[in-house]
Every structure is written in structure tokens, then in C-alpha cells.
Amino acid sequence: MIYIIIPPIIVVGILGWILRPRKSMTKRGKIAVLITTISQLFVAIVTVIFQLLHNAAGRTEVSDISNICFEVGVGLVGGAILAVVGFAIRRKWEIAKGIGFGICIAIIVLILELYLLEWLGGV
């Protein structure tokens, strides 16, 4: 399973390096990075909390609520990708780059969340 996840991590790392924030980044770009990243972190934390509560009840499988929360996180990444396309079409490059960098962080959070959920679920 680890061999499947290495190529996406490499691609995300390269994209993150290309889209990394510069010192000249505007306030709008910084806010775009924060909104994209914080929303994904919030969903990941809620997902892990629900899985820990499920495990505390004595169940060993992955919780349905945790699965739904994980899917919401994937939906947030998909929405952010659509937002990048929209801002790029409108030529708001700084915001698009900020959201793109936030997506890179969000995908890394999703990968870590998936591994943590599977570990907690006993898979």
C-alpha cells in the first residue's frame, strides 16, 4: 500500500514547491492559503475524534460517520480545485496560487487522515 501513495506525495510536493508562498504574497493570497488549509484540518480533526469515540465504544471497524467526514474533506479539495479554476479564469493569479498551495497541504492532510483512520479502524 505504501508504494501506491508515494507517487502522489511526490507530485504534491513538487506542486507545493512551485506554488509556495513568496515574501511578496498579498494578503488575499495568504488568506486563501489559510482558508483552504484550516477548513481541511478542521474536518480531519473532527473525523479522527469521531473514529476515536467509535473505538472507545469497543468497535474495531471504521465508523460510518468518519467515512462521511472523510468524503466531506475530499469534497472540500474538489471545491477548492474548482475555485482555483474560477480564479485563474478571472486572472486573479495571487489568489489562485494561494488556493493551489492550500490544496497541496490539504491533500497531504487527507493522506495522513486516511492512514490514521485505517490504522484506528484496524485495517
Backbone as a chain_set.jsonl record, in Angstrom:
{"seq": "MIYIIIPPIIVVGILGWILRPRKSMTKRGKIAVLITTISQLFVAIVTVIFQLLHNAAGRTEVSDISNICFEVGVGLVGGAILAVVGFAIRRKWEIAKGIGFGICIAIIVLILELYLLEWLGGV", "coords": {"N": [[0.822, -1.189, 0.0], [2.019, 1.202, 0.65], [3.547, 1.762, -1.56], [1.773, 2.672, -3.408], [1.044, 5.169, -2.526], [3.251, 6.813, -2.564], [3.943, 8.072, -5.157], [1.774, 10.082, -5.48], [2.424, 11.735, -3.287], [4.919, 12.699, -4.002], [4.255, 14.183, -6.3], [2.515, 16.099, -5.187], [4.305, 17.338, -3.473], [6.092, 18.523, -5.314], [4.342, 20.283, -6.668], [3.618, 21.849, -4.479], [6.067, 23.07, -3.964], [6.407, 24.603, -6.268], [4.201, 26.329, -6.077], [4.638, 27.629, -3.702], [4.363, 30.039, -1.042], [5.505, 33.355, -1.482], [7.647, 36.043, -0.362], [6.55, 38.347, -1.255], [3.873, 37.884, -1.322], [0.454, 38.698, -1.425], [-2.057, 39.924, 0.883], [-4.504, 38.761, 0.292], [-3.747, 36.369, -0.949], [-2.492, 35.037, 1.176], [-4.661, 34.714, 2.908], [-6.222, 33.037, 1.341], [-4.674, 30.695, 1.348], [-4.782, 30.081, 4.095], [-7.58, 29.707, 4.532], [-8.157, 27.503, 2.907], [-6.481, 25.55, 4.029], [-7.088, 25.504, 6.827], [-9.811, 24.785, 6.879], [-9.695, 22.162, 5.912], [-8.066, 20.944, 7.867], [-9.745, 21.197, 10.087], [-11.907, 19.497, 9.402], [-10.498, 17.084, 9.277], [-9.67, 16.759, 11.942], [-12.151, 16.527, 13.247], [-13.023, 14.164, 12.046], [-11.161, 12.258, 13.004], [-11.688, 12.445, 15.73], [-14.34, 11.46, 15.856], [-13.808, 8.834, 15.036], [-12.171, 7.943, 17.118], [-14.003, 8.053, 19.233], [-15.732, 6.09, 18.333], [-14.057, 3.874, 18.483], [-13.699, 3.822, 21.242], [-16.087, 2.86, 22.067], [-15.819, 0.222, 21.71], [-15.806, -0.887, 19.207], [-14.231, -2.08, 16.252], [-14.093, -1.502, 13.55], [-13.966, 0.905, 10.797], [-15.688, 3.867, 11.363], [-18.944, 4.831, 10.164], [-19.642, 7.507, 10.25], [-17.134, 8.688, 10.348], [-16.225, 7.959, 7.831], [-17.977, 9.462, 6.228], [-17.258, 12.051, 7.008], [-14.631, 12.056, 6.047], [-15.148, 11.917, 3.313], [-16.364, 14.386, 2.999], [-14.148, 16.007, 3.378], [-12.691, 15.315, 1.075], [-14.455, 16.362, -0.765], [-14.193, 19.074, -0.133], [-11.607, 19.554, -1.08], [-12.057, 19.095, -3.794], [-13.865, 21.192, -4.311], [-12.157, 23.328, -3.827], [-10.376, 23.011, -5.934], [-12.049, 23.617, -8.081], [-12.473, 26.278, -7.42], [-9.903, 27.311, -7.816], [-9.711, 27.082, -10.58], [-11.747, 28.853, -11.312], [-10.765, 31.332, -10.276], [-8.424, 31.497, -11.749], [-9.408, 31.765, -14.336], [-10.582, 34.248, -14.066], [-8.333, 35.715, -13.832], [-7.076, 36.227, -11.375], [-4.382, 35.8, -10.156], [-2.778, 35.648, -7.825], [-4.501, 34.854, -5.773], [-5.345, 32.42, -6.836], [-2.908, 30.99, -6.85], [-2.463, 30.918, -4.095], [-4.653, 29.382, -3.183], [-4.04, 27.059, -4.571], [-1.623, 26.265, -3.331], [-2.657, 25.817, -0.783], [-4.306, 23.651, -1.397], [-2.391, 21.678, -1.884], [-1.355, 21.297, 0.699], [-3.728, 20.455, 1.9], [-4.197, 18.017, 0.592], [-2.071, 16.497, 1.52], [-2.791, 16.409, 4.215], [-5.174, 14.946, 3.918], [-4.151, 12.461, 3.051], [-2.647, 11.673, 5.289], [-4.74, 11.577, 7.132], [-6.301, 9.506, 6.058], [-4.58, 7.272, 6.368], [-4.384, 7.299, 9.179], [-7.069, 6.852, 9.928], [-7.48, 4.29, 8.852], [-5.627, 2.876, 10.336], [-6.637, 3.223, 12.935], [-9.038, 1.964, 12.545], [-8.305, -0.632, 12.344], [-7.538, -1.883, 10.029]], "CA": [[0.0, 0.0, 0.0], [2.882, 2.385, 0.719], [4.048, 2.048, -2.897], [0.716, 3.381, -4.132], [0.891, 6.526, -2.014], [4.479, 7.598, -2.763], [3.868, 8.997, -6.306], [1.007, 11.315, -5.223], [3.131, 12.603, -2.35], [5.965, 13.369, -4.77], [3.601, 15.184, -7.156], [2.034, 17.173, -4.316], [5.49, 18.066, -3.009], [6.587, 19.365, -6.404], [3.377, 21.378, -6.839], [3.757, 22.739, -3.322], [7.287, 23.855, -4.138], [6.157, 25.578, -7.33], [3.191, 27.292, -5.64], [4.934, 28.077, -2.342], [4.177, 31.48, -0.826], [6.683, 34.207, -1.58], [7.607, 37.169, 0.572], [5.722, 39.392, -1.839], [2.49, 37.421, -1.409], [-0.505, 39.666, -0.908], [-2.903, 39.488, 1.991], [-5.527, 37.868, -0.259], [-3.132, 35.063, -1.163], [-2.298, 34.409, 2.489], [-5.979, 34.321, 3.401], [-6.638, 31.877, 0.545], [-3.947, 29.533, 1.878], [-5.316, 29.777, 5.427], [-8.948, 29.183, 4.447], [-8.105, 26.152, 2.343], [-5.803, 24.647, 4.957], [-7.788, 25.398, 8.109], [-11.048, 24.023, 6.708], [-9.338, 20.749, 5.795], [-7.607, 20.49, 9.175], [-10.912, 21.071, 10.956], [-12.623, 18.271, 9.031], [-9.655, 15.946, 9.66], [-9.728, 16.614, 13.4], [-13.479, 16.001, 13.573], [-13.059, 12.771, 11.593], [-10.386, 11.434, 13.936], [-12.412, 12.422, 17.015], [-15.442, 10.509, 15.724], [-13.264, 7.479, 14.994], [-11.732, 7.596, 18.479], [-15.215, 7.758, 20.001], [-16.217, 4.796, 17.846], [-13.173, 2.857, 19.061], [-13.923, 3.777, 22.689], [-17.295, 2.067, 22.283], [-15.467, -1.19, 21.587], [-15.908, -1.338, 17.826], [-12.908, -2.034, 15.637], [-14.128, -1.102, 12.147], [-14.001, 2.341, 10.544], [-17.021, 4.392, 11.588], [-19.638, 5.418, 9.015], [-19.545, 8.962, 10.383], [-15.773, 9.047, 9.949], [-16.171, 7.854, 6.372], [-18.686, 10.611, 5.661], [-16.413, 13.23, 7.233], [-13.513, 11.964, 5.112], [-15.677, 12.279, 1.999], [-16.543, 15.838, 3.019], [-12.809, 16.557, 3.155], [-12.383, 15.153, -0.348], [-15.3, 17.344, -1.442], [-13.579, 20.393, 0.053], [-10.485, 19.651, -2.016], [-12.655, 19.254, -5.117], [-14.365, 22.563, -4.396], [-11.009, 24.236, -3.926], [-9.861, 22.901, -7.302], [-12.956, 24.417, -8.907], [-12.21, 27.686, -7.104], [-8.66, 27.682, -8.493], [-10.036, 27.268, -11.993], [-12.509, 30.099, -11.416], [-9.884, 32.488, -10.071], [-7.479, 31.565, -12.865], [-10.152, 32.322, -15.471], [-10.767, 35.681, -13.797], [-6.973, 36.268, -13.785], [-6.683, 36.563, -10.005], [-3.305, 34.823, -10.051], [-2.265, 35.503, -6.453], [-5.477, 34.054, -5.027], [-5.295, 31.065, -7.395], [-1.699, 30.347, -6.34], [-2.67, 30.671, -2.667], [-5.541, 28.233, -3.036], [-3.299, 25.891, -5.054], [-0.725, 25.831, -2.266], [-3.519, 25.255, 0.259], [-4.74, 22.32, -1.849], [-1.268, 20.764, -1.65], [-1.361, 20.974, 2.131], [-4.957, 19.706, 2.177], [-4.033, 16.643, 0.113], [-1.182, 15.824, 2.479], [-3.629, 16.146, 5.394], [-6.075, 13.847, 3.559], [-3.394, 11.206, 3.028], [-2.377, 11.32, 6.685], [-6.021, 11.231, 7.748], [-6.685, 8.183, 5.573], [-3.76, 6.29, 7.056], [-4.76, 7.271, 10.591], [-8.372, 6.186, 10.05], [-7.317, 2.852, 8.601], [-4.91, 2.307, 11.477], [-7.569, 3.174, 14.056], [-10.088, 1.0, 12.212], [-7.77, -1.987, 12.433], [-7.392, -2.488, 8.697]], "C": [[0.871, 1.259, 0.0], [3.413, 2.757, -0.658], [3.027, 2.804, -3.741], [0.694, 4.854, -3.741], [2.12, 7.394, -2.261], [4.399, 8.522, -3.975], [2.985, 10.227, -6.077], [1.702, 12.268, -4.259], [4.239, 13.362, -3.078], [5.375, 14.471, -5.636], [3.127, 16.369, -6.329], [3.203, 17.998, -3.79], [6.046, 18.995, -4.072], [5.651, 20.545, -6.643], [3.442, 22.366, -5.681], [4.98, 23.624, -3.428], [7.086, 24.935, -5.199], [5.233, 26.693, -6.844], [3.474, 27.899, -4.273], [4.771, 29.597, -2.215], [5.514, 32.219, -0.878], [6.565, 35.322, -0.548], [6.693, 38.271, 0.056], [4.249, 38.994, -1.952], [1.552, 38.424, -0.751], [-1.321, 39.066, 0.233], [-3.976, 38.52, 1.5], [-4.979, 36.462, -0.487], [-2.921, 34.316, 0.143], [-3.621, 33.924, 3.067], [-6.487, 33.101, 2.645], [-5.959, 30.602, 1.033], [-4.55, 29.119, 3.22], [-6.709, 29.158, 5.362], [-8.939, 27.748, 3.934], [-7.522, 25.162, 3.342], [-6.593, 24.439, 6.242], [-9.087, 24.603, 7.973], [-10.754, 22.529, 6.611], [-8.851, 20.187, 7.125], [-8.765, 20.29, 10.14], [-11.669, 19.782, 10.667], [-11.814, 17.045, 9.443], [-9.704, 15.7, 11.17], [-11.069, 16.033, 13.833], [-13.58, 14.525, 13.191], [-12.333, 11.857, 12.573], [-11.087, 11.352, 15.291], [-13.573, 11.434, 16.957], [-14.934, 9.068, 15.681], [-12.775, 7.043, 16.37], [-12.924, 7.296, 19.382], [-15.795, 6.407, 19.61], [-15.371, 3.663, 18.426], [-13.384, 2.725, 20.562], [-15.163, 2.962, 23.029], [-17.034, 0.575, 22.092], [-15.579, -1.731, 20.178], [-14.553, -1.165, 17.142], [-12.923, -1.616, 14.171], [-14.147, 0.418, 12.025], [-15.454, 2.81, 10.637], [-17.62, 4.961, 10.307], [-19.553, 6.939, 9.055], [-18.153, 9.441, 9.977], [-15.61, 8.97, 8.438], [-16.836, 9.051, 5.706], [-17.863, 11.884, 5.837], [-15.207, 13.231, 6.3], [-13.959, 12.363, 3.706], [-15.955, 13.777, 1.905], [-15.203, 16.526, 2.782], [-12.381, 16.445, 1.701], [-13.201, 16.147, -1.17], [-14.761, 18.766, -1.301], [-12.398, 20.593, -0.894], [-11.015, 19.838, -3.436], [-13.211, 20.651, -5.332], [-13.251, 23.579, -4.52], [-10.392, 24.191, -5.32], [-10.738, 23.699, -8.257], [-12.745, 25.909, -8.662], [-10.932, 28.168, -7.776], [-8.929, 27.948, -9.967], [-10.79, 28.58, -12.196], [-11.644, 31.335, -11.251], [-8.854, 32.615, -11.191], [-8.163, 32.14, -14.11], [-10.343, 33.823, -15.303], [-9.45, 36.425, -13.667], [-6.607, 36.852, -12.42], [-5.587, 35.58, -9.613], [-2.852, 34.598, -8.62], [-3.204, 34.646, -5.605], [-5.442, 32.608, -5.513], [-4.056, 30.316, -6.9], [-1.826, 30.031, -4.855], [-3.558, 29.467, -2.426], [-4.834, 26.962, -3.506], [-2.325, 25.366, -4.019], [-1.52, 25.223, -1.111], [-4.028, 23.87, -0.105], [-3.629, 21.3, -1.63], [-1.207, 20.343, -0.186], [-2.576, 20.126, 2.481], [-4.838, 18.253, 1.715], [-3.103, 15.867, 1.033], [-1.953, 15.485, 3.751], [-4.584, 14.987, 5.117], [-5.36, 12.501, 3.577], [-3.085, 10.751, 4.453], [-3.646, 10.892, 7.416], [-6.472, 9.836, 7.327], [-5.882, 7.089, 6.265], [-4.122, 6.178, 8.53], [-6.098, 6.572, 10.804], [-8.261, 4.688, 9.84], [-6.587, 2.176, 9.757], [-5.845, 2.171, 12.683], [-8.681, 2.174, 13.811], [-9.597, -0.441, 12.231], [-7.6, -2.662, 11.091], [-5.936, -2.727, 8.399]], "O": [[0.494, 2.272, -0.59], [3.701, 3.926, -0.914], [3.394, 3.501, -4.687], [0.351, 5.702, -4.566], [2.022, 8.618, -2.17], [4.762, 9.691, -3.843], [3.393, 11.33, -6.442], [1.58, 13.484, -4.4], [4.47, 14.539, -2.799], [5.925, 15.57, -5.704], [3.316, 17.518, -6.726], [3.101, 19.22, -3.675], [6.429, 20.126, -3.773], [6.106, 21.678, -6.802], [3.333, 23.576, -5.881], [4.948, 24.789, -3.033], [7.552, 26.062, -5.033], [5.449, 27.864, -7.158], [2.63, 28.616, -3.735], [5.012, 30.339, -3.167], [6.524, 31.736, -0.365], [5.512, 35.515, 0.06], [6.13, 39.037, 0.838], [3.466, 39.687, -2.602], [1.823, 38.93, 0.337], [-1.271, 37.865, 0.5], [-4.323, 37.569, 2.2], [-5.674, 35.476, -0.243], [-3.143, 33.108, 0.216], [-3.688, 32.842, 3.65], [-7.116, 32.224, 3.238], [-6.593, 29.55, 1.122], [-4.798, 27.936, 3.45], [-6.986, 28.186, 6.065], [-9.634, 26.885, 4.469], [-8.029, 24.049, 3.478], [-6.746, 23.304, 6.694], [-9.427, 23.826, 8.865], [-11.491, 21.718, 7.17], [-9.194, 19.057, 7.475], [-8.777, 19.336, 10.918], [-12.033, 19.055, 11.592], [-12.388, 16.063, 9.913], [-9.773, 14.554, 11.613], [-11.118, 15.147, 14.687], [-14.159, 13.729, 13.931], [-12.844, 10.796, 12.929], [-11.078, 10.299, 15.93], [-13.776, 10.658, 17.891], [-15.573, 8.175, 16.237], [-12.952, 5.884, 16.747], [-12.862, 6.384, 20.207], [-16.29, 5.668, 20.461], [-15.899, 2.62, 18.812], [-13.26, 1.628, 21.106], [-15.286, 2.436, 24.135], [-17.932, -0.243, 22.292], [-15.456, -2.94, 19.978], [-13.821, -0.216, 17.425], [-11.858, -1.393, 13.596], [-14.322, 1.13, 13.014], [-16.343, 2.199, 10.045], [-16.905, 5.506, 9.466], [-19.41, 7.585, 8.017], [-18.015, 10.482, 9.334], [-14.94, 9.808, 7.834], [-16.315, 9.591, 4.73], [-17.778, 12.702, 4.922], [-14.803, 14.287, 5.812], [-13.237, 13.061, 2.994], [-15.797, 14.369, 0.838], [-15.136, 17.522, 2.061], [-11.779, 17.368, 1.154], [-12.709, 16.707, -2.15], [-14.858, 19.568, -2.23], [-12.215, 21.678, -1.444], [-10.484, 20.649, -4.195], [-13.051, 21.23, -6.407], [-13.382, 24.575, -5.232], [-9.935, 25.214, -5.831], [-10.228, 24.382, -9.144], [-12.83, 26.711, -9.592], [-10.871, 29.301, -8.253], [-8.434, 28.923, -10.532], [-10.509, 29.327, -13.133], [-11.78, 32.29, -12.016], [-8.457, 33.726, -11.542], [-7.558, 32.915, -14.849], [-10.275, 34.579, -16.272], [-9.441, 37.631, -13.421], [-5.906, 37.86, -12.338], [-5.82, 34.647, -8.843], [-2.568, 33.463, -8.238], [-2.755, 33.815, -4.816], [-5.502, 31.677, -4.71], [-4.143, 29.135, -6.567], [-1.351, 28.99, -4.401], [-3.264, 28.629, -1.573], [-5.007, 25.902, -2.905], [-2.206, 24.154, -3.839], [-1.1, 24.224, -0.527], [-4.169, 23.009, 0.764], [-3.903, 20.169, -1.23], [-1.028, 19.165, 0.122], [-2.472, 19.184, 3.267], [-5.335, 17.352, 2.39], [-3.338, 14.687, 1.293], [-1.79, 14.397, 4.304], [-4.786, 14.135, 5.982], [-5.907, 11.512, 4.065], [-3.245, 9.575, 4.782], [-3.627, 9.959, 8.219], [-6.969, 9.069, 8.152], [-6.448, 6.086, 6.701], [-4.162, 5.074, 9.074], [-6.252, 5.793, 11.744], [-8.876, 3.905, 10.565], [-6.894, 1.038, 10.113], [-5.851, 1.146, 13.365], [-9.216, 1.595, 14.757], [-10.399, -1.37, 12.143], [-7.524, -3.889, 11.019], [-5.6, -3.23, 7.327]]}, "num_chains": 1, "name": "protein.A"}
